[in-house]
Amino acid sequence: MPNKSTLADLVARVLEANIEIKCSPERMVAAVNEEYQTHDQVLLTGDIVALIPPVSGG
């Protein structure tokens, strides 16, 4: 990711590259370095990001 990219930028890129993921970006939860973050979080070199799509069950 380019310098000063945000979680929102990363989520958008992941969804564009994986069209089989049917989810709006706003519904994707994200954690950076094992802590939940908002999508305006700026990413730094070496950050570990986990994207958590919405799930449903019965």
Secondary structure, DSSP 4 states (H G I P E B T S, - for coil): --TT-BHHHHHHHHHHH-TT----GGG-EEEETTEEE-TTPBP-TT--EEEE------
